Amino acid sequence: MVYTAEYDPLCYLGTPVLRNKLDLTDQAELDEFETAMFVLRSDEPWPEGDLDVIHYLALHQHLFQDVYDWAGEIRTIRIGKGGNWFCYPEFIANELNRIFRELAQANYFRGLAPADFAIQAAHLLAEINAVHPFRESNGRTQLTFLALLAERAGLPFNAEVLDRDRVIDAMIESFAGSEQPLARLILDIITEP
Ligand SMILES: Nc1ncnc2c1ncn2[C@@H]1O[C@H](COP(=O)(O)OP(=O)(O)OP(=O)(O)O)[C@@H](O)[C@H]1O
């Protein structure tokens, strides 16, 4: 997805297309390549870790290692979407440390009833989305991390519930301060059909 961004050295000069390992300068071709690599890497075992910041970065690195040199690295420019600006780069590391420290303090939402897990996970995802640590591919990393979190909490993860428009609408609402639609979505994902 193309972002609102300042001049970006990560892009091919004069274009919004991100430099990539295949040197694709056509956005549609890059999207196709990105999707194919994501599907392939998602199907492999994911990096081991402790559900902390390092683990989160490693997940992005794993999923997008074939596409971008900077996979797994925190972005260095300001970006936004639909008029919403995400965390300024100079604050990202601190914000991530805070968010994941709070996750550890909440014992990774283990032992919660599904409805409570959904509320807590919605808040977590809303916060990670507002930070938007990577230059690109934040959405897929967020959902992969959610799957990992659910698995570690012993809950199912029904990926077929993931309707793209519903996810985006819920994330946008969460950015505006209303986390209820996102919690509802997560509850549907972790509830046995
Ligand atoms: N206007 C907005 N305000 C806040 N968050 C948004 C907005 N538009 C999209 N998002 C969220 O940003 C994330 C997408 O980020 P990004 O494009 O980096 O990831 P992606 O994996 O490439 O995209 P996608 O999840 O759309 O495939 C998703 O969670 C999406 O819901």
PDBQT file of the ligand as one rigid body, heavy atoms in Angstrom, charges set to zero:
ROOT
HETATM    1  N1  LIG A 201      -6.145   5.673   7.615  1.00  0.00    +0.000 N 
HETATM    2  C1  LIG A 201      -5.627   4.768   8.427  1.00  0.00    +0.000 A 
HETATM    3  N2  LIG A 201      -5.420   5.065   9.723  1.00  0.00    +0.000 NA
HETATM    4  C2  LIG A 201      -4.888   4.140  10.551  1.00  0.00    +0.000 A 
HETATM    5  N3  LIG A 201      -4.534   2.889  10.171  1.00  0.00    +0.000 NA
HETATM    6  C3  LIG A 201      -4.729   2.545   8.888  1.00  0.00    +0.000 A 
HETATM    7  C4  LIG A 201      -5.278   3.461   7.947  1.00  0.00    +0.000 A 
HETATM    8  N4  LIG A 201      -5.350   2.844   6.738  1.00  0.00    +0.000 NA
HETATM    9  C5  LIG A 201      -4.879   1.581   6.938  1.00  0.00    +0.000 A 
HETATM   10  N5  LIG A 201      -4.497   1.397   8.208  1.00  0.00    +0.000 N 
HETATM   11  C6  LIG A 201      -3.916   0.195   8.796  1.00  0.00    +0.000 C 
HETATM   12  O1  LIG A 201      -2.539   0.133   8.462  1.00  0.00    +0.000 OA
HETATM   13  C7  LIG A 201      -2.145  -1.232   8.339  1.00  0.00    +0.000 C 
HETATM   14  C8  LIG A 201      -1.534  -1.469   6.967  1.00  0.00    +0.000 C 
HETATM   15  O2  LIG A 201      -0.205  -1.059   7.016  1.00  0.00    +0.000 OA
HETATM   16  P1  LIG A 201       0.824  -1.426   5.843  1.00  0.00    +0.000 P 
HETATM   17  O3  LIG A 201       0.288  -0.962   4.539  1.00  0.00    +0.000 OA
HETATM   18  O4  LIG A 201       2.169  -1.036   6.319  1.00  0.00    +0.000 OA
HETATM   19  O5  LIG A 201       0.762  -2.980   5.916  1.00  0.00    +0.000 OA
HETATM   20  P2  LIG A 201       0.526  -3.996   4.784  1.00  0.00    +0.000 P 
HETATM   21  O6  LIG A 201       0.662  -5.339   5.406  1.00  0.00    +0.000 OA
HETATM   22  O7  LIG A 201       1.380  -3.670   3.604  1.00  0.00    +0.000 OA
HETATM   23  O8  LIG A 201      -0.940  -3.625   4.390  1.00  0.00    +0.000 OA
HETATM   24  P3  LIG A 201      -2.219  -4.452   4.377  1.00  0.00    +0.000 P 
HETATM   25  O9  LIG A 201      -2.447  -4.940   5.785  1.00  0.00    +0.000 OA
HETATM   26  O10 LIG A 201      -3.228  -3.417   3.950  1.00  0.00    +0.000 OA
HETATM   27  O11 LIG A 201      -1.954  -5.541   3.385  1.00  0.00    +0.000 OA
HETATM   28  C9  LIG A 201      -3.365  -2.092   8.492  1.00  0.00    +0.000 C 
HETATM   29  O12 LIG A 201      -3.448  -2.565   9.820  1.00  0.00    +0.000 OA
HETATM   30  C10 LIG A 201      -4.471  -1.086   8.215  1.00  0.00    +0.000 C 
HETATM   31  O13 LIG A 201      -5.660  -1.478   8.814  1.00  0.00    +0.000 OA
ENDROOT
TORSDOF 0
